[in-house]
């Protein structure tokens, strides 16, 4: 079975893929904007330092990461498509875009997961430090340190105040400069775990006068007394305690004494405790500030995590574009080269990669294939050039020969036909190549069924019967028919034969006609009055003999005219006058027929034999009248009409056209100018033969065709240039200027 006629196996319908359209891209952008707006209103909608819960933050992070990453992937896809278009990748852009999308998604999914997990871990990890428990613990620690410090200060201050009361009581028992009071003062310092003490007064100028002191460390205690504390004591009337250096200092006024004060100091690590207290307070202040900024820090961290994730996805998309470029570029080069090969460019090659991988193997195989195709095409082009040269030679030979040549395939379709064959078979503008021979020439097709290789075939083409001498030869692909039109040759042979027969008949019949006519007339004169007959039989018989002899004489005259026309006498004549005389005779004889003659002004003149041209035109007009009369009689028939036209043609020619609305041309229209070919019972068949001979003697042509609307159209064409050379021609035969024409019999005729 022919491969073309094999049914094509039905393939399974392809699943429809999800296409990324501009609508999808706009949807992703809308989602990104929507989720960004939701995130903004969620963050700003709740005021205060409280943290957002980790699930809410994770959801917001995912809601912004997904459309953001998708938007980056779509941007990468757009970039990939534009780069593919600029690089002319064409069909490779789909692979390029898919690779970018796959790499981008593979990079984006892990980044998304890591980002969400990192956010959750961070938020759950720091959630305790911003809880109430952590805040209470730090506040309690700071408060404890502060209370311990204040307790130490209060203890020294209380002892100093109590000691000032005891000292005031002791001064009532003993003077201040007595030994008993000093010992009492020392015991007060010792019992109260004080390191040093001094009783002093303040002079009006602000100087300190020491009254009694306990100074085991031998320090200048006057310098330890702060005038600012004295002013505060005077204003508030209570003791004042401060911590400075490694001591806690307290000053109190002795009760009942206006200008008597006691200073007491205790050696302690109060400086370190003070620093720890300050550090605790600073830590608590920092913690409180951090708590105030905790939500902002939470949002900043997750925002930085979101930006970092998007940057990673963007970098992954860019890396994917770069990697896809490197992967798709060789494939795109192969696609471009394949398109070049499809367009006929077999010299195209693709660069071979240095890496020994599948792409390099494919490139080498492609270059090898195109190289072989290029070599084969070169060979085919060379072979085709040779075949074209041979074909041109054959066509030149075939167009140069006069015979028709047709090459027939095995299925009897026309493979080749030359111009003469096309003209003989009346093909016109229609191309017969590829058509069945039976549709073009059934007679030639029928000849192929027989065993004859040479034959004479009668064909009818274009309404005209032709006689062809056909010869059949065989070749490898079919048969070749060579044929020549021998119709004119047979007509010439038939005309020559009839001319010879007419000459012999005229010679043999004409001699006894005169004695027969004279004898019949003498019998009629001598015995016509002597023989008595009631019915006049003798007179009728002799009259019949005389009439029949006259008819035979006219027939012999026509034979003589056809066999040997008189040599024409060429003179300058008016073709219009000759035509008018020819039509006038029939116009008078047939008043029911409308005769019309058209000619230009001035009318053309030609060099001709007036008698012969008049005889020819008279015969043509007579045939037109007989064709009109041959229609019969009837009211439905239009009036007979004979229209003669004389006009100037191209190339110095004169055209004479005669049209009638008679019965039209017979079926044997190609034989109407043959001798003794007639369609009328009383005709001799020599009229048109004589007309054709007269026209040819005047270097003209005669043609017959159907008149539109019915009837016949006769066209006679004269070459005035050739006729002009006959004006001064002598009477001898040697002066005939007509060129010798080689007939189909091989003889030359003038």
C-alpha positions in Angstrom: 0.0 0.0 0.0 1.2 3.5 -0.8 2.6 5.2 2.3 0.6 8.3 1.5 -2.7 6.4 1.7 -1.9 4.7 5.0 -4.1 6.1 7.8 -2.4 8.2 10.3 -2.5 6.8 13.8 -4.5 8.9 16.2 -2.3 10.4 18.9 -3.5 10.9 22.4 -4.7 14.4 23.0 -2.1 16.5 24.7 -2.8 17.8 28.1 -3.3 21.5 28.2 -0.6 23.3 30.0 -1.0 26.2 32.3 0.1 29.2 30.3 1.6 32.3 31.8 -0.5 35.0 30.2 -0.5 38.8 30.9 -3.6 38.2 33.0 -1.6 35.8 35.3 1.2 38.3 35.6 -1.2 41.1 36.5 -2.8 38.7 39.0 0.5 38.1 40.7 1.2 41.8 40.9 -2.2 42.4 42.4 -1.6 39.7 45.0 1.7 41.2 45.9 0.2 44.6 46.3 -2.8 43.2 48.3 -0.7 41.2 50.7 1.7 44.2 51.2 -1.3 46.4 52.1 -2.7 43.7 54.4 0.7 43.4 56.2 0.9 47.2 56.5 -2.5 47.5 58.1 -1.9 44.6 60.4 1.3 46.1 61.7 0.0 49.6 62.1 -3.5 48.6 63.3 -2.3 47.4 66.8 -0.4 50.0 68.8 1.9 49.3 71.8 5.1 47.4 72.5 3.6 44.0 72.5 5.0 41.5 70.0 3.0 39.9 67.2 2.5 36.2 67.7 4.9 34.0 65.7 2.2 32.3 63.6 0.8 35.7 62.5 4.3 36.9 61.6 5.0 33.6 59.7 1.7 33.9 57.8 2.5 37.5 56.8 6.0 36.5 55.8 4.7 33.7 53.6 2.0 35.9 52.2 4.7 38.4 51.0 7.3 35.8 50.1 5.1 33.8 47.7 3.9 36.6 45.4 7.2 38.4 45.7 9.1 35.3 44.7 6.6 34.6 41.9 7.0 38.1 40.7 10.8 37.7 40.6 10.4 34.4 38.7 8.0 36.1 36.2 10.5 39.0 35.8 13.2 36.4 35.1 10.9 34.7 32.6 10.4 38.0 30.8 14.1 38.7 30.7 14.7 35.1 29.4 12.1 35.7 26.6 13.6 39.0 25.7 17.1 37.6 25.6 15.9 34.7 23.5 14.2 37.1 21.1 17.3 39.3 20.8 19.5 36.2 20.3 17.2 34.9 17.6 16.6 31.7 19.5 13.1 31.4 18.1 11.8 27.9 19.0 14.5 27.6 21.7 12.9 30.4 23.8 10.4 27.9 25.3 13.1 25.7 26.6 15.0 28.8 27.8 12.0 30.0 29.7 11.2 26.6 31.2 14.8 26.2 32.4 14.7 29.6 34.1 11.4 28.8 35.7 12.6 25.4 37.0 15.8 26.7 38.4 14.1 29.7 40.0 11.4 27.5 41.6 14.0 25.0 42.9 15.9 27.9 44.5 12.9 29.7 45.8 11.2 26.8 47.6 14.1 26.0 50.0 14.6 29.7 50.6 11.0 30.1 51.5 11.1 27.1 54.0 14.3 28.3 55.6 13.0 31.8 55.9 9.8 30.7 57.6 11.6 28.3 60.0 14.2 30.9 60.9 11.5 33.4 61.7 9.6 31.0 63.9 12.8 29.8 65.7 13.9 33.4 66.3 10.5 34.6 67.5 9.9 31.6 69.8 13.5 32.0 71.1 13.2 35.7 72.0 9.6 35.5 73.1 10.7 34.6 76.8 13.0 37.6 77.1 10.2 40.0 76.2 7.7 38.2 78.5 6.4 39.5 81.9 8.5 36.9 83.8 11.7 38.2 82.3 10.7 41.7 83.0 9.7 41.0 86.6 12.9 39.1 87.3 15.1 42.0 86.1 13.0 44.6 87.9 13.2 42.5 91.2 16.9 42.2 90.9 17.3 45.9 90.4 15.0 46.7 93.2 16.9 44.3 95.5 20.2 45.9 94.7 18.8 49.3 95.3 17.2 48.4 98.6 20.4 46.8 99.8 22.3 49.9 99.0 19.7 52.1 100.6 19.7 49.9 103.6 23.4 50.3 104.1 23.0 54.0 103.8 20.1 54.1 106.2 22.0 51.9 108.8 24.9 54.4 108.9 22.5 57.3 109.0 20.4 55.8 111.8 23.5 55.0 113.9 24.7 58.5 113.4 21.4 60.0 114.4 21.2 57.7 117.5 24.8 58.5 118.3 24.1 62.2 118.1 21.3 61.8 120.8 23.5 59.7 123.0 26.4 62.2 122.7 24.0 65.1 123.6 22.9 63.2 126.7 26.6 62.5 127.6 27.4 66.2 127.3 24.9 66.8 130.1 26.9 64.4 132.4 30.4 65.4 131.4 32.0 68.2 129.6 33.1 67.7 126.0 36.8 68.0 126.8 36.7 65.5 129.7 38.3 62.0 129.5 35.0 60.4 130.4 33.3 62.0 127.5 36.0 61.0 125.1 35.9 57.4 126.3 32.1 57.5 126.0 32.5 58.9 122.4 34.9 56.1 121.5 32.6 53.5 122.9 29.7 54.9 120.8 31.8 54.7 117.7 32.9 51.1 118.5 29.6 49.8 119.5 27.9 51.1 116.3 30.6 49.5 114.1 31.6 52.9 112.8 35.1 53.3 111.4 35.6 57.0 112.3 33.7 59.9 113.8 34.2 63.6 114.7 32.3 66.2 116.6 32.7 69.7 115.1 31.4 73.1 114.9 31.0 75.5 112.0 32.4 78.9 112.1 30.7 81.9 110.6 33.2 81.9 107.8 32.3 78.3 107.0 35.5 76.7 108.5 35.2 73.5 110.5 36.5 73.3 114.1 37.0 69.8 115.4 35.8 69.3 119.0 36.4 65.6 119.4 37.2 62.8 117.1 37.8 59.1 116.7 40.3 58.7 113.8 42.0 55.3 113.7 43.0 55.8 110.1 44.5 59.3 110.8 42.7 60.9 108.0 41.8 64.6 107.6 38.2 64.2 108.5 37.5 67.9 108.1 37.9 67.5 104.4 35.3 64.7 104.4 32.6 67.0 105.7 30.6 68.3 102.7 29.3 71.9 103.1 26.4 71.0 101.0 25.2 68.4 103.5 25.5 71.0 106.3 23.2 73.3 104.4 20.8 70.5 103.8 20.8 69.5 107.5 20.2 73.1 108.6 17.3 73.4 106.2 15.7 70.0 106.9 16.8 69.5 110.5 17.6 65.9 109.9 20.7 63.8 109.2 22.1 63.3 105.8 23.9 60.3 104.5 26.0 59.8 101.4 28.3 57.2 100.0 31.6 58.2 98.5 34.6 56.2 97.7 35.0 53.3 100.1 33.0 54.9 103.0 29.5 55.7 103.9 29.3 59.1 105.5 26.6 60.6 107.7 26.3 64.0 109.4 23.7 64.8 112.2 23.2 67.8 114.4 23.4 67.1 118.2 20.0 67.7 119.7 19.9 70.9 121.8 23.0 72.4 120.2 22.7 74.9 117.5 26.3 74.7 116.2 27.4 71.2 117.1 27.5 68.4 114.7 28.7 64.8 114.6 30.2 63.2 111.5 30.4 59.3 111.3 31.9 57.2 108.6 31.9 53.4 108.0 34.4 51.6 105.8 32.5 49.5 103.3 32.5 48.2 99.6 29.8 50.7 99.0 31.5 51.9 95.8 31.3 48.5 94.2 27.7 48.1 95.4 26.9 51.5 94.0 28.3 50.5 90.6 26.4 47.3 90.7 23.2 49.1 91.6 23.8 51.6 88.8 24.5 48.7 86.4 21.3 47.0 87.5 19.4 50.1 86.9 21.0 50.7 83.5 20.3 47.1 82.5 16.7 47.5 83.6 16.5 50.8 81.7 18.0 49.2 78.6 15.6 46.3 79.0 12.7 48.6 79.3 13.9 50.5 76.2 14.3 47.2 74.4 10.8 46.2 75.4 9.5 49.4 74.0 11.3 48.7 70.7 10.6 44.9 70.7 7.9 45.1 68.1 9.9 47.3 65.9 12.9 44.9 66.3 10.6 42.0 65.4 9.4 43.7 62.3 12.9 44.8 61.3 14.2 41.3 61.7 11.4 39.7 59.7 11.6 42.5 57.1 15.4 42.0 56.8 14.7 38.2 56.5 12.1 38.9 53.8 14.4 41.2 51.8 17.3 38.7 52.2 15.1 35.9 50.9 13.9 37.9 47.9 17.5 38.9 47.2 18.5 35.2 47.3 15.5 34.3 45.0 16.5 37.2 42.7 20.1 36.0 42.6 18.9 32.4 42.0 16.8 33.7 39.1 19.8 35.6 37.6 22.0 32.5 38.0 19.2 30.5 36.4 19.1 32.9 33.4 22.9 32.7 33.0 22.9 28.9 33.3 19.9 28.6 30.9 21.7 30.8 28.4 24.7 28.5 28.5 22.6 25.4 28.1 20.2 26.8 25.5 22.7 28.7 23.3 24.1 25.5 21.6 20.5 24.3 21.1 19.5 27.6 19.7 22.4 27.6 17.3 21.3 24.1 16.2 17.8 25.4 15.7 19.0 28.4 13.6 21.3 26.1 11.6 18.4 23.7 11.0 16.3 26.6 9.8 19.0 27.6 7.4 19.2 24.1 6.1 15.4 24.1 5.7 15.8 27.4 3.7 18.3 25.8 1.4 21.6 27.0 3.0 23.6 23.8 3.3 26.8 25.6 4.0 25.7 26.6 7.5 27.7 25.1 10.4 27.4 25.3 14.2 30.4 26.0 16.5 31.6 22.8 18.2 31.9 23.1 22.0 35.2 22.2 23.5 33.5 20.1 26.2 33.1 16.4 25.2 29.5 16.1 26.1 26.2 15.3 24.3 25.9 18.8 22.9 29.3 18.6 21.3 28.5 15.2 19.8 25.2 16.6 18.4 27.0 19.6 16.9 29.7 17.4 15.2 27.0 15.1 13.9 25.0 18.1 12.6 28.0 19.6 10.8 28.9 16.2 9.3 25.3 15.8 8.1 25.2 19.3 6.5 28.6 18.7 4.9 27.3 15.5 3.3 24.1 17.2 2.2 26.1 20.0 0.7 28.2 17.6 -1.3 25.2 15.6 -2.4 23.4 18.8 -3.4 26.4 19.9 -5.4 26.3 16.6 -7.2 22.6 16.9 -7.8 22.9 20.5 -9.1 25.6 19.3 -11.5 23.5 16.4 -12.6 20.5 18.6 -13.0 22.5 21.1 -15.0 23.5 18.4 -17.3 19.9 17.2 -17.6 18.7 20.7 -18.1 21.3 21.2 -20.9 20.1 18.0 -22.5 16.5 18.9 -22.1 17.1 22.4 -23.6 18.9 20.7 -26.5 16.0 18.2 -27.0 13.4 21.1 -26.7 15.4 23.1 -29.2 15.5 20.2 -31.6 11.8 19.4 -31.1 10.8 23.1 -31.5 12.9 23.3 -34.7 11.3 20.4 -36.5 8.0 20.8 -38.3 6.6 17.5 -37.2 4.7 17.1 -34.0 6.3 15.1 -31.2 4.6 13.8 -28.1 6.2 11.7 -25.4 3.7 9.4 -23.6 4.2 7.8 -20.2 3.3 4.2 -19.4 -0.1 5.3 -18.1 -0.6 7.2 -21.4 -0.2 10.6 -19.9 1.5 13.3 -21.9 5.1 13.9 -20.6 6.4 16.3 -23.3 4.8 17.9 -26.4 6.4 20.3 -28.8 4.9 23.5 -30.4 4.0 21.9 -33.8 2.1 19.1 -32.0 0.3 21.6 -29.8 -0.7 23.6 -32.9 -1.8 20.6 -34.9 -3.9 19.3 -32.0 -5.4 22.8 -31.4 -4.5 22.9 -27.7 -4.1 26.7 -27.5 -3.1 28.1 -24.1 -4.1 24.9 -22.3 -1.1 22.9 -21.1 -1.6 19.2 -22.2 1.3 17.9 -20.1 0.0 15.5 -17.5 -3.3 14.9 -19.3 -4.4 11.6 -20.8 -3.7 11.3 -24.5 -7.3 10.0 -24.9 -8.7 13.4 -23.9 -6.4 15.2 -26.3 -6.4 13.0 -29.4 -8.6 9.8 -29.1 -7.5 8.6 -32.6 -3.8 8.6 -31.6 -4.6 6.9 -28.3 -6.6 4.2 -30.2 -3.5 3.6 -32.4 -1.4 2.7 -29.4 -3.7 -0.3 -28.8 -2.7 -1.9 -32.1 0.6 -3.4 -33.3 1.2 -0.9 -36.1 4.2 1.4 -35.7 3.4 3.6 -38.8 0.0 4.6 -40.0 -2.1 7.4 -41.5 -4.7 8.6 -39.1 -7.7 10.8 -39.6 -8.4 13.1 -36.6 -10.9 15.9 -36.0 -9.7 18.7 -33.9 -11.1 22.2 -33.5 -13.9 21.3 -35.9 -11.4 20.5 -38.7 -10.5 17.1 -40.1 -6.7 16.5 -40.4 -4.8 13.6 -41.9 -1.6 12.7 -40.0 1.2 10.4 -40.8 2.0 8.9 -37.5 5.1 6.9 -36.4 5.5 5.3 -32.9 8.8 4.5 -31.2 9.4 3.3 -27.7 11.8 4.5 -25.0 12.5 3.5 -21.4 9.7 5.5 -19.9 6.9 5.0 -22.5 6.3 5.8 -26.1 7.1 8.7 -28.5 4.6 9.7 -31.2 6.0 11.5 -34.2 3.4 12.8 -36.7 3.1 15.2 -39.6 0.1 16.9 -41.2 -0.2 15.5 -44.7 -3.7 17.0 -45.3 -2.4 19.8 -47.6 -0.1 17.3 -49.3 -3.0 15.0 -50.0 -5.0 17.9 -51.2 -2.2 19.0 -53.6 -1.9 15.5 -54.9 -5.7 15.2 -55.3 -5.8 18.6 -57.0 -3.0 17.6 -59.3 -4.7 14.4 -60.1 -8.0 16.1 -60.8 -6.3 18.7 -62.9 -4.8 16.0 -65.1 -8.1 14.2 -65.3 -9.9 17.4 -66.2 -7.4 18.1 -68.9 -7.8 14.7 -70.4 -11.6 14.7 -70.1 -11.7 18.2 -71.7 -9.5 17.0 -74.5 -11.4 13.7 -75.1 -14.9 15.1 -74.8 -14.5 18.5 -76.5 -13.5 17.0 -79.9 -16.7 15.1 -80.6 -19.0 17.7 -79.2 -18.9 20.1 -82.2 -19.7 17.3 -84.8 -22.5 16.1 -82.6 -24.0 19.6 -82.3 -23.6 20.3 -86.0 -25.2 17.0 -87.0 -28.1 17.5 -84.7 -28.7 21.0 -86.0 -28.4 19.8 -89.7 -30.9 17.0 -89.0 -33.2 19.6 -87.5 -32.9 21.9 -90.5 -33.1 19.2 -93.1 -35.7 16.8 -91.8 -37.5 19.0 -89.3 -40.1 20.0 -91.9 -40.4 16.7 -93.6 -41.0 14.5 -90.7 -44.6 14.9 -89.6 -45.4 14.2 -86.0 -48.2 15.4 -83.9 -46.2 15.6 -80.7 -43.1 17.2 -82.2 -40.9 14.3 -81.0 -38.2 14.9 -83.6 -37.8 18.5 -82.7 -37.7 17.7 -79.0 -35.0 15.1 -79.5 -32.8 17.2 -81.7 -33.3 20.2 -79.2 -32.4 17.9 -76.3 -29.2 16.8 -78.2 -28.3 20.5 -78.8 -28.9 21.5 -75.1 -27.0 18.5 -73.7 -24.1 19.3 -76.0 -24.2 22.9 -74.7 -24.2 21.6 -71.1 -21.3 19.3 -71.9 -19.5 22.2 -73.5 -19.9 24.4 -70.4 -18.7 21.5 -68.3 -15.7 21.0 -70.5 -15.0 24.8 -70.3 -15.0 24.5 -66.5 -12.7 21.5 -66.7 -10.4 23.5 -69.0 -10.5 26.5 -66.7 -9.6 24.4 -63.7 -6.9 22.4 -65.6 -5.2 25.5 -67.0 -6.2 29.0 -66.0 -5.2 31.7 -68.5 -2.1 33.6 -67.5 -3.3 36.7 -65.6 -2.8 40.1 -67.0 -1.8 42.4 -64.0 -2.9 46.0 -64.1 -3.7 48.7 -61.5 -7.4 48.1 -60.8 -9.9 49.4 -58.2 -11.0 46.5 -56.0 -14.2 48.5 -55.1 -15.3 48.7 -58.8 -14.7 44.9 -59.3 -16.6 44.1 -56.1 -19.5 46.5 -57.0 -19.9 44.9 -60.4 -19.9 41.4 -58.9 -22.6 42.3 -56.4 -24.6 44.3 -58.9 -25.4 41.3 -61.1 -26.8 39.3 -58.2 -28.5 42.3 -56.7 -30.6 42.7 -59.8 -31.3 39.0 -60.1 -32.2 38.6 -56.4 -34.2 41.6 -55.2 -35.3 39.8 -52.0 -31.8 39.7 -50.7 -30.2 42.7 -49.1 -26.7 43.4 -50.5 -24.3 45.8 -48.7 -20.8 46.9 -49.6 -18.5 48.9 -47.3 -15.2 50.3 -48.3 -12.9 53.1 -47.1 -12.5 56.4 -48.8 -10.4 56.4 -50.9 -10.9 52.8 -51.8 -7.8 50.6 -52.1 -6.4 49.6 -55.5 -4.4 46.5 -56.2 -2.4 45.1 -59.1 -4.5 42.2 -60.5 -6.3 40.6 -63.4 -9.6 42.3 -63.4 -11.4 39.4 -65.2 -10.1 36.7 -62.9 -10.7 38.6 -59.7 -14.2 39.5 -60.9 -14.8 35.8 -61.7 -13.6 34.8 -58.2 -15.8 37.5 -56.4 -18.8 36.6 -58.6 -18.4 32.9 -57.6 -18.1 33.8 -53.9 -21.2 36.0 -54.0 -23.1 33.3 -56.0 -22.3 30.8 -53.3 -23.5 33.2 -50.6 -26.8 33.7 -52.5 -27.2 30.0 -52.9 -26.5 29.5 -49.2 -29.3 32.0 -48.4 -31.7 30.3 -50.8 -30.8 26.9 -49.3 -32.4 27.9 -46.0 -35.9 27.4 -47.6 -38.8 29.7 -47.3 -40.7 30.8 -44.2 -42.0 33.9 -42.4 -39.8 33.2 -39.4 -36.6 33.4 -41.4 -34.8 36.8 -41.4 -34.2 38.5 -44.7 -31.2 37.3 -46.6 -28.2 39.6 -46.1 -24.9 39.6 -48.0 -22.3 42.0 -46.6 -19.0 42.7 -48.3 -16.3 44.7 -46.6 -13.0 46.0 -48.0 -10.4 47.4 -45.6 -6.7 48.0 -45.2 -4.9 45.3 -43.2 -1.5 45.3 -41.5 1.8 44.9 -43.3 0.5 46.4 -46.6 -2.3 44.0 -47.0 -5.9 44.4 -48.3 -8.7 42.4 -46.7 -11.9 41.6 -48.5 -14.6 39.9 -46.2 -17.9 38.6 -47.4 -20.5 37.5 -44.8 -23.9 36.0 -45.3 -26.7 34.6 -43.1 -27.2 31.5 -45.1 -27.0 27.8 -44.1 -23.4 28.0 -43.0 -20.4 25.8 -43.7 -20.8 22.1 -44.3 -19.3 19.5 -42.0 -16.5 18.9 -44.5 -15.4 22.5 -44.4 -11.8 21.6 -44.8 -12.6 20.0 -48.2 -14.8 22.7 -49.7 -12.0 24.0 -51.9 -11.1 20.6 -53.3 -12.1 19.8 -56.9 -15.5 18.1 -57.4 -16.4 18.7 -53.7 -19.9 20.1 -53.6 -22.9 20.0 -51.3 -25.5 20.9 -54.0 -27.0 18.5 -56.4 -26.4 20.6 -59.5 -22.9 21.8 -58.7 -19.7 20.7 -60.3 -17.5 21.2 -57.3 -15.0 23.4 -59.3 -16.2 26.9 -58.3 -14.3 27.3 -55.1 -11.4 25.4 -56.4 -11.1 27.9 -59.3 -11.5 30.8 -56.8 -8.7 29.4 -54.6 -6.5 29.0 -57.6 -7.2 32.6 -58.8 -6.4 33.9 -55.2 -3.2 32.0 -55.0 -2.2 33.2 -58.5 -2.6 36.7 -57.0 -0.4 35.9 -53.9 -3.4 35.9 -51.6 -5.1 33.6 -49.1 -8.7 32.6 -48.7 -10.2 31.4 -45.4 -13.7 30.3 -44.3 -15.2 30.7 -40.9 -18.6 30.7 -39.2 -20.4 34.0 -38.9 -21.6 35.0 -35.5 -25.4 34.4 -35.4 -25.3 31.9 -38.3 -24.0 31.9 -41.8 -20.5 32.0 -43.4 -17.7 34.4 -43.5 -15.2 34.3 -46.3 -11.9 36.3 -45.9 -9.6 37.0 -48.9 -6.3 38.7 -48.1 -4.0 40.2 -50.9 -0.3 41.2 -50.3 0.0 44.5 -52.2 3.8 44.5 -51.9 4.1 41.3 -53.9 1.4 42.4 -56.4 3.2 45.7 -57.0 6.1 43.7 -58.5 3.7 42.3 -61.2 2.7 45.7 -62.8 5.4 45.6 -65.6 5.8 41.9 -65.8 6.4 40.5 -69.4 4.2 37.8 -70.8 6.9 35.1 -70.8 6.9 32.6 -68.0 10.4 33.3 -67.1 9.5 36.6 -65.5 7.2 35.2 -62.8 8.6 36.7 -59.6 6.9 34.3 -57.2 9.4 32.2 -55.2 9.6 28.5 -55.8 7.7 26.6 -53.1 8.8 23.1 -52.1 5.7 20.9 -52.0 5.2 17.8 -49.8 5.9 15.6 -52.8 9.4 17.1 -53.1 8.7 18.9 -56.4 8.9 22.6 -56.8 6.0 24.8 -58.1 5.7 28.5 -58.8 
